[in-house]
Amino acid sequence: MMTSKITLHIARFAIGLWFTFEKFWIGHLASPPQRVPTERRGYSGPSSGKESRQEEMKMEVKRNNETKSIDLQRMK
């Protein structure tokens, strides 16, 4: 009776170790995280300041799973 409990605990521990190993090590080896190059704000040339100001003037509103872009200059 006691040996079966010890065996059960050892088996659970081994399975837990295996799943942890598989999730954190093999998973990263199979699909490494993809890095997308991001643009720095104000880096793409003389027109970037104008574009960033226009981006700040727009606001996205989510309502009933629909995304709408509202121009804040029109609301003034």
N, CA and C atoms as a LAMMPS dump frame, in Angstrom:
ITEM: TIMESTEP
0
ITEM: NUMBER OF ATOMS
228
ITEM: BOX BOUNDS ff ff ff
-5.0000000000000000e+02 5.0000000000000000e+02
-5.0000000000000000e+02 5.0000000000000000e+02
-5.0000000000000000e+02 5.0000000000000000e+02
ITEM: ATOMS id mol type element x y z
1 1 1 N 0.832 -1.206 0
2 1 2 C 0 0 0
3 1 3 C 0.874 1.266 0
4 2 1 N 1.864 1.276 0.872
5 2 2 C 2.717 2.455 0.958
6 2 3 C 3.582 2.61 -0.296
7 3 1 N 4.06 1.523 -0.85
8 3 2 C 4.903 1.613 -2.043
9 3 3 C 4.097 2.099 -3.239
10 4 1 N 2.809 1.761 -3.29
11 4 2 C 1.999 2.229 -4.41
12 4 3 C 1.778 3.746 -4.321
13 5 1 N 1.643 4.259 -3.094
14 5 2 C 1.507 5.709 -2.935
15 5 3 C 2.794 6.427 -3.336
16 6 1 N 3.934 5.859 -2.933
17 6 2 C 5.214 6.464 -3.294
18 6 3 C 5.396 6.421 -4.808
19 7 1 N 5.057 5.294 -5.422
20 7 2 C 5.164 5.164 -6.873
21 7 3 C 4.264 6.18 -7.57
22 8 1 N 3.051 6.365 -7.028
23 8 2 C 2.117 7.332 -7.607
24 8 3 C 2.688 8.743 -7.543
25 9 1 N 3.281 9.104 -6.395
26 9 2 C 3.864 10.445 -6.258
27 9 3 C 5.04 10.636 -7.215
28 10 1 N 5.867 9.614 -7.337
29 10 2 C 7.005 9.707 -8.253
30 10 3 C 6.517 9.85 -9.697
31 11 1 N 5.49 9.095 -10.063
32 11 2 C 4.947 9.172 -11.421
33 11 3 C 4.357 10.559 -11.693
34 12 1 N 3.608 11.112 -10.728
35 12 2 C 3.039 12.447 -10.915
36 12 3 C 4.133 13.492 -11.062
37 13 1 N 5.186 13.357 -10.239
38 13 2 C 6.296 14.295 -10.311
39 13 3 C 6.993 14.215 -11.67
40 14 1 N 7.195 12.997 -12.16
41 14 2 C 7.863 12.815 -13.453
42 14 3 C 7.017 13.38 -14.589
43 15 1 N 5.712 13.154 -14.533
44 15 2 C 4.825 13.698 -15.576
45 15 3 C 4.825 15.226 -15.53
46 16 1 N 4.787 15.793 -14.33
47 16 2 C 4.84 17.252 -14.18
48 16 3 C 6.13 17.828 -14.729
49 17 1 N 7.244 17.156 -14.426
50 17 2 C 8.523 17.617 -14.974
51 17 3 C 8.536 17.543 -16.485
52 18 1 N 7.982 16.476 -17.04
53 18 2 C 7.984 16.31 -18.494
54 18 3 C 7.164 17.415 -19.166
55 19 1 N 5.959 17.689 -18.624
56 19 2 C 5.129 18.721 -19.247
57 19 3 C 5.772 20.097 -19.117
58 20 1 N 6.42 20.358 -17.982
59 20 2 C 7.111 21.642 -17.822
60 20 3 C 8.245 21.758 -18.831
61 21 1 N 9.015 20.689 -18.972
62 21 2 C 10.124 20.673 -19.922
63 21 3 C 9.614 20.866 -21.344
64 22 1 N 8.522 20.179 -21.671
65 22 2 C 7.977 20.254 -23.025
66 22 3 C 7.44 21.653 -23.324
67 23 1 N 6.781 22.267 -22.347
68 23 2 C 6.177 23.576 -22.581
69 23 3 C 7.233 24.67 -22.73
70 24 1 N 8.217 24.68 -21.846
71 24 2 C 9.144 25.811 -21.808
72 24 3 C 10.4 25.608 -22.641
73 25 1 N 10.76 24.363 -22.965
74 25 2 C 11.996 24.158 -23.703
75 25 3 C 11.716 23.692 -25.125
76 26 1 N 10.982 22.595 -25.272
77 26 2 C 10.722 22.063 -26.606
78 26 3 C 9.804 23.016 -27.383
79 27 1 N 8.846 23.626 -26.709
80 27 2 C 7.948 24.565 -27.367
81 27 3 C 8.681 25.749 -27.957
82 28 1 N 9.695 26.258 -27.217
83 28 2 C 10.47 27.387 -27.738
84 28 3 C 11.379 26.953 -28.883
85 29 1 N 11.858 25.724 -28.829
86 29 2 C 12.698 25.257 -29.922
87 29 3 C 11.886 25.037 -31.192
88 30 1 N 10.648 24.574 -31.024
89 30 2 C 9.805 24.28 -32.187
90 30 3 C 9.37 25.571 -32.883
91 31 1 N 8.986 26.576 -32.127
92 31 2 C 8.54 27.836 -32.724
93 31 3 C 9.133 28.993 -31.936
94 32 1 N 10.288 29.486 -32.341
95 32 2 C 10.873 30.625 -31.637
96 32 3 C 10.009 31.875 -31.809
97 33 1 N 10.01 32.755 -30.837
98 33 2 C 9.173 33.958 -30.951
99 33 3 C 9.599 34.817 -32.134
100 34 1 N 8.629 35.288 -32.882
101 34 2 C 8.897 36.11 -34.063
102 34 3 C 9.031 37.569 -33.631
103 35 1 N 10.094 38.199 -34.072
104 35 2 C 10.273 39.618 -33.764
105 35 3 C 9.953 40.436 -34.999
106 36 1 N 9.038 41.358 -34.846
107 36 2 C 8.644 42.221 -35.951
108 36 3 C 9.38 43.545 -35.775
109 37 1 N 10.093 43.995 -36.792
110 37 2 C 10.796 45.276 -36.658
111 37 3 C 9.791 46.427 -36.517
112 38 1 N 10 47.231 -35.511
113 38 2 C 9.082 48.349 -35.269
114 38 3 C 9.772 49.648 -35.66
115 39 1 N 8.992 50.563 -36.206
116 39 2 C 9.543 51.869 -36.577
117 39 3 C 9.582 52.756 -35.349
118 40 1 N 10.65 53.516 -35.246
119 40 2 C 10.702 54.494 -34.167
120 40 3 C 9.888 55.708 -34.562
121 41 1 N 9.249 56.308 -33.594
122 41 2 C 8.429 57.483 -33.881
123 41 3 C 9.333 58.639 -34.305
124 42 1 N 8.993 59.243 -35.423
125 42 2 C 9.764 60.38 -35.901
126 42 3 C 11.027 59.988 -36.637
127 43 1 N 11.107 58.764 -37.114
128 43 2 C 12.332 58.307 -37.754
129 43 3 C 12.227 58.269 -39.267
130 44 1 N 11.031 58.195 -39.812
131 44 2 C 10.884 57.899 -41.238
132 44 3 C 11.001 59.131 -42.143
133 45 1 N 11.459 60.259 -41.636
134 45 2 C 11.684 61.39 -42.519
135 45 3 C 10.955 62.646 -42.084
136 46 1 N 10.962 63.659 -42.952
137 46 2 C 10.379 64.948 -42.567
138 46 3 C 8.865 64.917 -42.389
139 47 1 N 8.174 63.97 -43.05
140 47 2 C 6.72 63.944 -42.943
141 47 3 C 6.248 63.188 -41.708
142 48 1 N 7.171 62.597 -40.93
143 48 2 C 6.76 61.753 -39.813
144 48 3 C 6.079 62.557 -38.704
145 49 1 N 6.519 63.792 -38.476
146 49 2 C 5.895 64.602 -37.435
147 49 3 C 4.445 64.892 -37.75
148 50 1 N 4.182 65.165 -39.003
149 50 2 C 2.817 65.436 -39.429
150 50 3 C 1.95 64.188 -39.263
151 51 1 N 2.499 63.008 -39.651
152 51 2 C 1.732 61.773 -39.53
153 51 3 C 1.443 61.441 -38.077
154 52 1 N 2.42 61.659 -37.191
155 52 2 C 2.193 61.325 -35.791
156 52 3 C 1.134 62.248 -35.185
157 53 1 N 1.1 63.514 -35.617
158 53 2 C 0.058 64.406 -35.118
159 53 3 C -1.314 63.957 -35.597
160 54 1 N -1.393 63.496 -36.84
161 54 2 C -2.676 63.012 -37.343
162 54 3 C -3.108 61.751 -36.609
163 55 1 N -2.145 60.876 -36.267
164 55 2 C -2.491 59.671 -35.521
165 55 3 C -3.034 60.022 -34.148
166 56 1 N -2.466 61.06 -33.506
167 56 2 C -2.936 61.452 -32.191
168 56 3 C -4.324 62.058 -32.249
169 57 1 N -4.707 62.63 -33.396
170 57 2 C -6.004 63.256 -33.515
171 57 3 C -7.122 62.251 -33.789
172 58 1 N -6.765 60.998 -34.012
173 58 2 C -7.791 59.995 -34.257
174 58 3 C -7.887 59.064 -33.064
175 59 1 N -9.095 58.596 -32.786
176 59 2 C -9.319 57.74 -31.645
177 59 3 C -10.17 56.563 -32.102
178 60 1 N -9.827 55.355 -31.648
179 60 2 C -10.602 54.188 -32.024
180 60 3 C -11.625 53.892 -30.927
181 61 1 N -12.848 53.64 -31.338
182 61 2 C -13.922 53.349 -30.407
183 61 3 C -14.443 51.955 -30.703
184 62 1 N -14.502 51.123 -29.655
185 62 2 C -15.046 49.774 -29.84
186 62 3 C -16.463 49.752 -29.264
187 63 1 N -17.398 49.341 -30.096
188 63 2 C -18.775 49.251 -29.664
189 63 3 C -19.418 48.067 -30.368
190 64 1 N -19.923 47.12 -29.61
191 64 2 C -20.553 45.915 -30.149
192 64 3 C -19.622 45.168 -31.114
193 65 1 N -18.373 44.975 -30.681
194 65 2 C -17.35 44.254 -31.447
195 65 3 C -17.037 44.911 -32.794
196 66 1 N -17.326 46.187 -32.948
197 66 2 C -16.974 46.913 -34.163
198 66 3 C -16.016 48.036 -33.787
199 67 1 N -14.968 48.172 -34.543
200 67 2 C -13.991 49.229 -34.279
201 67 3 C -14.213 50.362 -35.269
202 68 1 N -14.415 51.557 -34.717
203 68 2 C -14.624 52.733 -35.549
204 68 3 C -13.555 53.765 -35.213
205 69 1 N -13.086 54.445 -36.217
206 69 2 C -12.092 55.49 -36.018
207 69 3 C -12.805 56.839 -36.065
208 70 1 N -12.625 57.619 -35.018
209 70 2 C -13.284 58.922 -34.932
210 70 3 C -12.218 59.998 -35.038
211 71 1 N -12.446 60.962 -35.896
212 71 2 C -11.533 62.073 -36.047
213 71 3 C -11.883 63.117 -34.995
214 72 1 N -10.941 63.408 -34.089
215 72 2 C -11.222 64.32 -32.985
216 72 3 C -11.335 65.77 -33.439
217 73 1 N -10.752 66.123 -34.591
218 73 2 C -10.86 67.498 -35.073
219 73 3 C -12.291 67.816 -35.489
220 74 1 N -13.012 66.821 -35.998
221 74 2 C -14.407 67.06 -36.393
222 74 3 C -15.295 67.271 -35.178
223 75 1 N -14.918 66.658 -34.04
224 75 2 C -15.762 66.763 -32.848
225 75 3 C -15.652 68.126 -32.19
226 76 1 N -14.574 68.86 -32.458
227 76 2 C -14.379 70.164 -31.805
228 76 3 C -15.335 71.205 -32.327
